[in-house]
């Protein structure tokens, strides 16, 4: 399978199965701003990857870009749905973090503020 970055670069990605074993799933962050990206924060979603990606995540790799399929729909980025392939950066002991500019270009601006407003209204 292929992934096309916003800059036009195309990368061949080894195909991998969707995991149902919790031992092979991990959380990744979808940053809602450049600041969130720099700090490794964002919406946490479940993901899975190939064996190399899982090993990098479990071994707290400090850097590198890997590809994952997210396992739930994003609330920050409504067009980003379950099983979508996205690139993430390993961040050591912190969660892998999606590349902010890729999210923004492919899925539009984050809807984080609207999500927060809906939650607040629902609990008033």
N, CA, C and O atoms as a GROMACS GRO file, in nm:
protein
  496
    1UNK      N    1   0.084  -0.117   0.000
    1UNK     CA    2   0.000   0.000   0.000
    1UNK      C    3   0.089   0.123   0.000
    1UNK      O    4   0.207   0.115   0.035
    2UNK      N    5   0.035   0.237  -0.039
    2UNK     CA    6   0.112   0.361  -0.048
    2UNK      C    7   0.052   0.469   0.040
    2UNK      O    8  -0.068   0.471   0.068
    3UNK      N    9   0.138   0.558   0.083
    3UNK     CA   10   0.093   0.679   0.152
    3UNK      C   11   0.154   0.798   0.079
    3UNK      O   12   0.274   0.801   0.053
    4UNK      N   13   0.070   0.894   0.047
    4UNK     CA   14   0.118   1.015  -0.021
    4UNK      C   15   0.120   1.131   0.078
    4UNK      O   16   0.015   1.174   0.127
    5UNK      N   17   0.240   1.180   0.107
    5UNK     CA   18   0.254   1.296   0.195
    5UNK      C   19   0.206   1.422   0.124
    5UNK      O   20   0.196   1.425   0.001
    6UNK      N   21   0.176   1.524   0.202
    6UNK     CA   22   0.128   1.651   0.147
    6UNK      C   23   0.226   1.715   0.050
    6UNK      O   24   0.186   1.788  -0.040
    7UNK      N   25   0.355   1.687   0.067
    7UNK     CA   26   0.456   1.745  -0.023
    7UNK      C   27   0.467   1.667  -0.154
    7UNK      O   28   0.551   1.700  -0.238
    8UNK      N   29   0.383   1.564  -0.172
    8UNK     CA   30   0.382   1.486  -0.294
    8UNK      C   31   0.465   1.359  -0.288
    8UNK      O   32   0.453   1.274  -0.376
    9UNK      N   33   0.548   1.345  -0.186
    9UNK     CA   34   0.631   1.226  -0.172
    9UNK      C   35   0.541   1.104  -0.145
    9UNK      O   36   0.452   1.108  -0.061
   10UNK      N   37   0.567   0.998  -0.219
   10UNK     CA   38   0.491   0.874  -0.202
   10UNK      C   39   0.582   0.770  -0.138
   10UNK      O   40   0.695   0.748  -0.182
   11UNK      N   41   0.531   0.706  -0.033
   11UNK     CA   42   0.607   0.605   0.041
   11UNK      C   43   0.533   0.473   0.032
   11UNK      O   44   0.411   0.468   0.051
   12UNK      N   45   0.605   0.368   0.003
   12UNK     CA   46   0.547   0.233   0.004
   12UNK      C   47   0.543   0.184   0.149
   12UNK      O   48   0.644   0.187   0.219
   13UNK      N   49   0.426   0.140   0.193
   13UNK     CA   50   0.407   0.093   0.330
   13UNK      C   51   0.367  -0.054   0.326
   13UNK      O   52   0.276  -0.093   0.252
   14UNK      N   53   0.436  -0.135   0.406
   14UNK     CA   54   0.400  -0.277   0.414
   14UNK      C   55   0.256  -0.288   0.465
   14UNK      O   56   0.219  -0.226   0.565
   15UNK      N   57   0.177  -0.368   0.396
   15UNK     CA   58   0.040  -0.389   0.441
   15UNK      C   59   0.043  -0.472   0.570
   15UNK      O   60   0.129  -0.559   0.586
   16UNK      N   61  -0.048  -0.446   0.658
   16UNK     CA   62  -0.058  -0.522   0.783
   16UNK      C   63  -0.204  -0.536   0.821
   16UNK      O   64  -0.288  -0.456   0.782
   17UNK      N   65  -0.232  -0.639   0.898
   17UNK     CA   66  -0.368  -0.668   0.940
   17UNK      C   67  -0.411  -0.576   1.054
   17UNK      O   68  -0.330  -0.527   1.132
   18UNK      N   69  -0.541  -0.554   1.060
   18UNK     CA   70  -0.599  -0.480   1.171
   18UNK      C   71  -0.594  -0.571   1.293
   18UNK      O   72  -0.634  -0.687   1.286
   19UNK      N   73  -0.547  -0.519   1.403
   19UNK     CA   74  -0.534  -0.598   1.526
   19UNK      C   75  -0.660  -0.593   1.610
   19UNK      O   76  -0.727  -0.490   1.619
   20UNK      N   77  -0.692  -0.707   1.671
   20UNK     CA   78  -0.800  -0.712   1.769
   20UNK      C   79  -0.745  -0.752   1.906
   20UNK      O   80  -0.817  -0.751   2.005
   21UNK      N   81  -0.618  -0.787   1.910
   21UNK     CA   82  -0.550  -0.824   2.034
   21UNK      C   83  -0.500  -0.697   2.103
   21UNK      O   84  -0.415  -0.626   2.050
   22UNK      N   85  -0.554  -0.668   2.221
   22UNK     CA   86  -0.518  -0.546   2.294
   22UNK      C   87  -0.367  -0.536   2.319
   22UNK      O   88  -0.314  -0.426   2.332
   23UNK      N   89  -0.299  -0.649   2.326
   23UNK     CA   90  -0.154  -0.649   2.349
   23UNK      C   91  -0.078  -0.588   2.230
   23UNK      O   92   0.037  -0.548   2.244
   24UNK      N   93  -0.143  -0.582   2.116
   24UNK     CA   94  -0.079  -0.532   1.994
   24UNK      C   95  -0.135  -0.398   1.949
   24UNK      O   96  -0.106  -0.352   1.839
   25UNK      N   97  -0.216  -0.337   2.034
   25UNK     CA   98  -0.271  -0.204   2.008
   25UNK      C   99  -0.201  -0.103   2.097
   25UNK      O  100  -0.148  -0.138   2.203
   26UNK      N  101  -0.200   0.021   2.055
   26UNK     CA  102  -0.139   0.127   2.134
   26UNK      C  103  -0.209   0.258   2.102
   26UNK      O  104  -0.278   0.270   2.000
   27UNK      N  105  -0.191   0.356   2.188
   27UNK     CA  106  -0.252   0.487   2.168
   27UNK      C  107  -0.155   0.578   2.093
   27UNK      O  108  -0.034   0.572   2.114
   28UNK      N  109  -0.211   0.661   2.005
   28UNK     CA  110  -0.135   0.768   1.940
   28UNK      C  111  -0.211   0.898   1.961
   28UNK      O  112  -0.333   0.897   1.980
   29UNK      N  113  -0.139   1.009   1.957
   29UNK     CA  114  -0.203   1.139   1.974
   29UNK      C  115  -0.220   1.208   1.840
   29UNK      O  116  -0.131   1.206   1.755
   30UNK      N  117  -0.338   1.270   1.824
   30UNK     CA  118  -0.368   1.352   1.707
   30UNK      C  119  -0.367   1.498   1.754
   30UNK      O  120  -0.465   1.544   1.812
   31UNK      N  121  -0.258   1.571   1.729
   31UNK     CA  122  -0.249   1.708   1.779
   31UNK      C  123  -0.348   1.801   1.710
   31UNK      O  124  -0.377   1.786   1.591
   32UNK      N  125  -0.400   1.897   1.786
   32UNK     CA  126  -0.497   1.991   1.732
   32UNK      C  127  -0.435   2.125   1.696
   32UNK      O  128  -0.503   2.214   1.643
   33UNK      N  129  -0.306   2.142   1.724
   33UNK     CA  130  -0.236   2.267   1.694
   33UNK      C  131  -0.087   2.239   1.683
   33UNK      O  132  -0.040   2.131   1.720
   34UNK      N  133  -0.016   2.336   1.631
   34UNK     CA  134   0.130   2.320   1.622
   34UNK      C  135   0.191   2.305   1.760
   34UNK      O  136   0.283   2.226   1.779
   35UNK      N  137   0.139   2.380   1.858
   35UNK     CA  138   0.188   2.369   1.995
   35UNK      C  139   0.166   2.228   2.051
   35UNK      O  140   0.254   2.171   2.115
   36UNK      N  141   0.047   2.173   2.027
   36UNK     CA  142   0.018   2.035   2.072
   36UNK      C  143   0.112   1.936   2.005
   36UNK      O  144   0.158   1.842   2.068
   37UNK      N  145   0.139   1.958   1.878
   37UNK     CA  146   0.230   1.870   1.804
   37UNK      C  147   0.370   1.873   1.864
   37UNK      O  148   0.430   1.769   1.889
   38UNK      N  149   0.421   1.994   1.887
   38UNK     CA  150   0.555   2.009   1.942
   38UNK      C  151   0.565   1.940   2.078
   38UNK      O  152   0.667   1.878   2.109
   39UNK      N  153   0.460   1.952   2.158
   39UNK     CA  154   0.460   1.894   2.293
   39UNK      C  155   0.410   1.750   2.299
   39UNK      O  156   0.410   1.689   2.406
   40UNK      N  157   0.369   1.695   2.186
   40UNK     CA  158   0.324   1.555   2.183
   40UNK      C  159   0.188   1.533   2.244
   40UNK      O  160   0.159   1.423   2.292
   41UNK      N  161   0.103   1.635   2.243
   41UNK     CA  162  -0.031   1.624   2.300
   41UNK      C  163  -0.134   1.607   2.189
   41UNK      O  164  -0.102   1.618   2.071
   42UNK      N  165  -0.258   1.580   2.227
   42UNK     CA  166  -0.367   1.572   2.130
   42UNK      C  167  -0.470   1.469   2.170
   42UNK      O  168  -0.466   1.410   2.278
   43UNK      N  169  -0.563   1.449   2.079
   43UNK     CA  170  -0.667   1.349   2.098
   43UNK      C  171  -0.604   1.210   2.093
   43UNK      O  172  -0.533   1.177   1.998
   44UNK      N  173  -0.627   1.130   2.194
   44UNK     CA  174  -0.574   0.995   2.196
   44UNK      C  175  -0.667   0.898   2.125
   44UNK      O  176  -0.785   0.890   2.157
   45UNK      N  177  -0.613   0.826   2.028
   45UNK     CA  178  -0.691   0.725   1.958
   45UNK      C  179  -0.612   0.593   1.958
   45UNK      O  180  -0.489   0.594   1.963
   46UNK      N  181  -0.683   0.483   1.953
   46UNK     CA  182  -0.619   0.354   1.944
   46UNK      C  183  -0.566   0.332   1.804
   46UNK      O  184  -0.624   0.382   1.707
   47UNK      N  185  -0.456   0.259   1.793
   47UNK     CA  186  -0.395   0.232   1.664
   47UNK      C  187  -0.324   0.098   1.666
   47UNK      O  188  -0.302   0.038   1.771
   48UNK      N  189  -0.290   0.052   1.546
   48UNK     CA  190  -0.206  -0.066   1.532
   48UNK      C  191  -0.112  -0.043   1.415
   48UNK      O  192  -0.137   0.042   1.330
   49UNK      N  193  -0.006  -0.120   1.412
   49UNK     CA  194   0.091  -0.107   1.304
   49UNK      C  195   0.154  -0.242   1.276
   49UNK      O  196   0.115  -0.343   1.333
   50UNK      N  197   0.252  -0.241   1.188
   50UNK     CA  198   0.323  -0.366   1.160
   50UNK      C  199   0.414  -0.400   1.279
   50UNK      O  200   0.420  -0.325   1.377
   51UNK      N  201   0.483  -0.512   1.269
   51UNK     CA  202   0.566  -0.560   1.380
   51UNK      C  203   0.674  -0.458   1.417
   51UNK      O  204   0.700  -0.437   1.536
   52UNK      N  205   0.737  -0.393   1.318
   52UNK     CA  206   0.841  -0.294   1.346
   52UNK      C  207   0.784  -0.173   1.421
   52UNK      O  208   0.848  -0.120   1.511
   53UNK      N  209   0.665  -0.132   1.382
   53UNK     CA  210   0.601  -0.018   1.449
   53UNK      C  211   0.566  -0.053   1.593
   53UNK      O  212   0.591   0.026   1.684
   54UNK      N  213   0.509  -0.171   1.614
   54UNK     CA  214   0.475  -0.215   1.749
   54UNK      C  215   0.600  -0.223   1.835
   54UNK      O  216   0.599  -0.178   1.949
   55UNK      N  217   0.709  -0.279   1.782
   55UNK     CA  218   0.835  -0.288   1.857
   55UNK      C  219   0.888  -0.149   1.891
   55UNK      O  220   0.935  -0.126   2.003
   56UNK      N  221   0.883  -0.057   1.796
   56UNK     CA  222   0.932   0.080   1.820
   56UNK      C  223   0.851   0.145   1.932
   56UNK      O  224   0.906   0.215   2.018
   57UNK      N  225   0.720   0.122   1.930
   57UNK     CA  226   0.632   0.180   2.033
   57UNK      C  227   0.661   0.118   2.170
   57UNK      O  228   0.674   0.189   2.269
   58UNK      N  229   0.672  -0.013   2.174
   58UNK     CA  230   0.695  -0.083   2.300
   58UNK      C  231   0.834  -0.056   2.357
   58UNK      O  232   0.853  -0.061   2.478
   59UNK      N  233   0.930  -0.026   2.270
   59UNK     CA  234   1.067   0.001   2.314
   59UNK      C  235   1.097   0.149   2.331
   59UNK      O  236   1.213   0.189   2.346
   60UNK      N  237   0.992   0.232   2.328
   60UNK     CA  238   1.005   0.377   2.349
   60UNK      C  239   1.111   0.440   2.258
   60UNK      O  240   1.196   0.516   2.303
   61UNK      N  241   1.104   0.406   2.129
   61UNK     CA  242   1.194   0.467   2.031
   61UNK      C  243   1.181   0.618   2.040
   61UNK      O  244   1.070   0.671   2.054
   62UNK      N  245   1.292   0.688   2.031
   62UNK     CA  246   1.295   0.833   2.047
   62UNK      C  247   1.260   0.909   1.919
   62UNK      O  248   1.221   1.026   1.926
   63UNK      N  249   1.271   0.845   1.804
   63UNK     CA  250   1.245   0.917   1.679
   63UNK      C  251   1.208   0.818   1.570
   63UNK      O  252   1.211   0.696   1.591
   64UNK      N  253   1.174   0.871   1.456
   64UNK     CA  254   1.138   0.789   1.341
   64UNK      C  255   0.993   0.804   1.306
   64UNK      O  256   0.907   0.822   1.392
   65UNK      N  257   0.966   0.795   1.177
   65UNK     CA  258   0.828   0.802   1.128
   65UNK      C  259   0.784   0.660   1.094
   65UNK      O  260   0.852   0.586   1.024
   66UNK      N  261   0.667   0.625   1.147
   66UNK     CA  262   0.608   0.494   1.125
   66UNK      C  263   0.463   0.516   1.080
   66UNK      O  264   0.408   0.624   1.094
   67UNK      N  265   0.405   0.411   1.024
   67UNK     CA  266   0.267   0.421   0.977
   67UNK      C  267   0.177   0.331   1.060
   67UNK      O  268   0.211   0.217   1.090
   68UNK      N  269   0.061   0.385   1.095
   68UNK     CA  270  -0.037   0.312   1.176
   68UNK      C  271  -0.174   0.325   1.111
   68UNK      O  272  -0.199   0.415   1.031
   69UNK      N  273  -0.262   0.232   1.146
   69UNK     CA  274  -0.403   0.245   1.112
   69UNK      C  275  -0.474   0.277   1.242
   69UNK      O  276  -0.459   0.205   1.341
   70UNK      N  277  -0.552   0.385   1.242
   70UNK     CA  278  -0.624   0.418   1.365
   70UNK      C  279  -0.744   0.324   1.377
   70UNK      O  280  -0.800   0.278   1.277
   71UNK      N  281  -0.782   0.297   1.501
   71UNK     CA  282  -0.885   0.197   1.528
   71UNK      C  283  -1.015   0.256   1.581
   71UNK      O  284  -1.103   0.182   1.625
   72UNK      N  285  -1.026   0.386   1.578
   72UNK     CA  286  -1.154   0.450   1.608
   72UNK      C  287  -1.161   0.582   1.531
   72UNK      O  288  -1.059   0.634   1.487
   73UNK      N  289  -1.282   0.634   1.516
   73UNK     CA  290  -1.299   0.762   1.447
   73UNK      C  291  -1.248   0.876   1.535
   73UNK      O  292  -1.258   0.871   1.657
   74UNK      N  293  -1.193   0.977   1.471
   74UNK     CA  294  -1.146   1.094   1.544
   74UNK      C  295  -1.261   1.190   1.570
   74UNK      O  296  -1.347   1.211   1.484
   75UNK      N  297  -1.263   1.248   1.689
   75UNK     CA  298  -1.361   1.354   1.717
   75UNK      C  299  -1.304   1.491   1.680
   75UNK      O  300  -1.380   1.582   1.644
   76UNK      N  301  -1.173   1.507   1.688
   76UNK     CA  302  -1.109   1.634   1.650
   76UNK      C  303  -1.111   1.654   1.499
   76UNK      O  304  -1.128   1.766   1.450
   77UNK      N  305  -1.094   1.546   1.425
   77UNK     CA  306  -1.090   1.550   1.279
   77UNK      C  307  -1.197   1.456   1.224
   77UNK      O  308  -1.166   1.341   1.190
   78UNK      N  309  -1.323   1.501   1.214
   78UNK     CA  310  -1.433   1.411   1.174
   78UNK      C  311  -1.410   1.332   1.044
   78UNK      O  312  -1.458   1.219   1.036
   79UNK      N  313  -1.339   1.384   0.944
   79UNK     CA  314  -1.317   1.301   0.825
   79UNK      C  315  -1.218   1.186   0.847
   79UNK      O  316  -1.207   1.097   0.762
   80UNK      N  317  -1.145   1.187   0.958
   80UNK     CA  318  -1.044   1.084   0.987
   80UNK      C  319  -1.114   0.967   1.056
   80UNK      O  320  -1.150   0.975   1.174
   81UNK      N  321  -1.131   0.860   0.982
   81UNK     CA  322  -1.210   0.747   1.029
   81UNK      C  323  -1.127   0.624   1.062
   81UNK      O  324  -1.010   0.613   1.025
   82UNK      N  325  -1.192   0.534   1.131
   82UNK     CA  326  -1.133   0.406   1.168
   82UNK      C  327  -1.070   0.339   1.046
   82UNK      O  328  -1.125   0.341   0.936
   83UNK      N  329  -0.953   0.279   1.068
   83UNK     CA  330  -0.874   0.204   0.969
   83UNK      C  331  -0.799   0.293   0.871
   83UNK      O  332  -0.742   0.242   0.774
   84UNK      N  333  -0.799   0.424   0.893
   84UNK     CA  334  -0.722   0.513   0.806
   84UNK      C  335  -0.574   0.501   0.839
   84UNK      O  336  -0.536   0.495   0.956
   85UNK      N  337  -0.492   0.498   0.737
   85UNK     CA  338  -0.346   0.492   0.751
   85UNK      C  339  -0.292   0.633   0.769
   85UNK      O  340  -0.319   0.721   0.687
   86UNK      N  341  -0.214   0.655   0.877
   86UNK     CA  342  -0.152   0.786   0.900
   86UNK      C  343  -0.007   0.767   0.946
   86UNK      O  344   0.027   0.665   1.006
   87UNK      N  345   0.078   0.866   0.919
   87UNK     CA  346   0.215   0.861   0.971
   87UNK      C  347   0.220   0.919   1.112
   87UNK      O  348   0.151   1.016   1.142
   88UNK      N  349   0.301   0.858   1.197
   88UNK     CA  350   0.324   0.908   1.332
   88UNK      C  351   0.473   0.913   1.359
   88UNK      O  352   0.552   0.841   1.298
   89UNK      N  353   0.510   0.999   1.451
   89UNK     CA  354   0.649   1.008   1.496
   89UNK      C  355   0.660   0.945   1.633
   89UNK      O  356   0.576   0.968   1.720
   90UNK      N  357   0.761   0.865   1.652
   90UNK     CA  358   0.786   0.808   1.784
   90UNK      C  359   0.843   0.918   1.872
   90UNK      O  360   0.922   1.000   1.827
   91UNK      N  361   0.804   0.918   1.999
   91UNK     CA  362   0.842   1.022   2.094
   91UNK      C  363   0.896   0.965   2.224
   91UNK      O  364   0.875   1.024   2.330
   92UNK      N  365   0.963   0.852   2.219
   92UNK     CA  366   1.020   0.794   2.340
   92UNK      C  367   0.912   0.745   2.433
   92UNK      O  368   0.825   0.668   2.393
   93UNK      N  369   0.917   0.788   2.559
   93UNK     CA  370   0.819   0.743   2.658
   93UNK      C  371   0.681   0.804   2.636
   93UNK      O  372   0.582   0.754   2.690
   94UNK      N  373   0.673   0.911   2.557
   94UNK     CA  374   0.543   0.971   2.526
   94UNK      C  375   0.479   0.891   2.413
   94UNK      O  376   0.545   0.813   2.344
   95UNK      N  377   0.350   0.912   2.395
   95UNK     CA  378   0.279   0.843   2.288
   95UNK      C  379   0.331   0.887   2.151
   95UNK      O  380   0.376   1.000   2.134
   96UNK      N  381   0.325   0.795   2.054
   96UNK     CA  382   0.353   0.838   1.916
   96UNK      C  383   0.254   0.950   1.880
   96UNK      O  384   0.140   0.950   1.924
   97UNK      N  385   0.300   1.044   1.799
   97UNK     CA  386   0.219   1.161   1.766
   97UNK      C  387   0.208   1.176   1.615
   97UNK      O  388   0.308   1.170   1.543
   98UNK      N  389   0.085   1.195   1.568
   98UNK     CA  390   0.063   1.217   1.425
   98UNK      C  391   0.127   1.349   1.383
   98UNK      O  392   0.141   1.441   1.464
   99UNK      N  393   0.165   1.357   1.258
   99UNK     CA  394   0.229   1.477   1.205
   99UNK      C  395   0.120   1.582   1.179
   99UNK      O  396   0.033   1.562   1.095
  100UNK      N  397   0.127   1.692   1.253
  100UNK     CA  398   0.020   1.792   1.252
  100UNK      C  399  -0.012   1.844   1.113
  100UNK      O  400  -0.129   1.848   1.076
  101UNK      N  401   0.088   1.884   1.037
  101UNK     CA  402   0.063   1.941   0.904
  101UNK      C  403  -0.006   1.839   0.811
  101UNK      O  404  -0.086   1.877   0.726
  102UNK      N  405   0.026   1.712   0.828
  102UNK     CA  406  -0.041   1.610   0.748
  102UNK      C  407  -0.190   1.603   0.785
  102UNK      O  408  -0.275   1.597   0.697
  103UNK      N  409  -0.219   1.605   0.915
  103UNK     CA  410  -0.360   1.602   0.959
  103UNK      C  411  -0.435   1.724   0.906
  103UNK      O  412  -0.544   1.711   0.850
  104UNK      N  413  -0.376   1.839   0.924
  104UNK     CA  414  -0.440   1.964   0.885
  104UNK      C  415  -0.468   1.970   0.735
  104UNK      O  416  -0.576   2.009   0.693
  105UNK      N  417  -0.370   1.930   0.654
  105UNK     CA  418  -0.387   1.935   0.509
  105UNK      C  419  -0.487   1.832   0.458
  105UNK      O  420  -0.565   1.860   0.368
  106UNK      N  421  -0.484   1.713   0.515
  106UNK     CA  422  -0.571   1.606   0.466
  106UNK      C  423  -0.712   1.610   0.524
  106UNK      O  424  -0.807   1.574   0.456
  107UNK      N  425  -0.725   1.654   0.650
  107UNK     CA  426  -0.853   1.643   0.719
  107UNK      C  427  -0.911   1.775   0.766
  107UNK      O  428  -1.016   1.777   0.830
  108UNK      N  429  -0.844   1.886   0.736
  108UNK     CA  430  -0.895   2.018   0.773
  108UNK      C  431  -0.855   2.058   0.914
  108UNK      O  432  -0.778   1.990   0.981
  109UNK      N  433  -0.909   2.169   0.956
  109UNK     CA  434  -0.880   2.221   1.089
  109UNK      C  435  -0.940   2.131   1.196
  109UNK      O  436  -1.042   2.066   1.174
  110UNK      N  437  -0.877   2.130   1.311
  110UNK     CA  438  -0.926   2.052   1.424
  110UNK      C  439  -1.060   2.107   1.472
  110UNK      O  440  -1.084   2.228   1.468
  111UNK      N  441  -1.146   2.017   1.517
  111UNK     CA  442  -1.276   2.055   1.574
  111UNK      C  443  -1.273   2.044   1.727
  111UNK      O  444  -1.378   2.029   1.790
  112UNK      N  445  -1.155   2.052   1.784
  112UNK     CA  446  -1.140   2.035   1.929
  112UNK      C  447  -1.229   2.130   2.008
  112UNK      O  448  -1.298   2.088   2.101
  113UNK      N  449  -1.228   2.258   1.972
  113UNK     CA  450  -1.307   2.355   2.049
  113UNK      C  451  -1.456   2.322   2.045
  113UNK      O  452  -1.524   2.335   2.146
  114UNK      N  453  -1.507   2.280   1.930
  114UNK     CA  454  -1.648   2.243   1.919
  114UNK      C  455  -1.679   2.121   2.005
  114UNK      O  456  -1.786   2.113   2.065
  115UNK      N  457  -1.586   2.026   2.009
  115UNK     CA  458  -1.605   1.907   2.091
  115UNK      C  459  -1.614   1.946   2.238
  115UNK      O  460  -1.702   1.899   2.310
  116UNK      N  461  -1.525   2.033   2.281
  116UNK     CA  462  -1.525   2.079   2.421
  116UNK      C  463  -1.656   2.152   2.452
  116UNK      O  464  -1.715   2.129   2.558
  117UNK      N  465  -1.702   2.237   2.362
  117UNK     CA  466  -1.829   2.309   2.384
  117UNK      C  467  -1.946   2.212   2.397
  117UNK      O  468  -2.032   2.230   2.483
  118UNK      N  469  -1.950   2.109   2.312
  118UNK     CA  470  -2.058   2.010   2.320
  118UNK      C  471  -2.055   1.935   2.452
  118UNK      O  472  -2.160   1.909   2.511
  119UNK      N  473  -1.937   1.901   2.499
  119UNK     CA  474  -1.924   1.829   2.626
  119UNK      C  475  -1.971   1.917   2.741
  119UNK      O  476  -2.043   1.871   2.830
  120UNK      N  477  -1.930   2.042   2.740
  120UNK     CA  478  -1.970   2.135   2.847
  120UNK      C  479  -2.121   2.152   2.848
  120UNK      O  480  -2.183   2.147   2.955
  121UNK      N  481  -2.181   2.172   2.731
  121UNK     CA  482  -2.326   2.189   2.724
  121UNK      C  483  -2.399   2.064   2.771
  121UNK      O  484  -2.502   2.074   2.838
  122UNK      N  485  -2.347   1.948   2.738
  122UNK     CA  486  -2.411   1.822   2.777
  122UNK      C  487  -2.408   1.801   2.928
  122UNK      O  488  -2.490   1.727   2.982
  123UNK      N  489  -2.314   1.864   2.996
  123UNK     CA  490  -2.300   1.845   3.141
  123UNK      C  491  -2.350   1.964   3.224
  123UNK      O  492  -2.323   1.972   3.343
  124UNK      N  493  -2.420   2.053   3.161
  124UNK     CA  494  -2.474   2.168   3.236
  124UNK      C  495  -2.610   2.140   3.289
  124UNK      O  496  -2.670   2.225   3.354
   0.00000   0.00000   0.00000
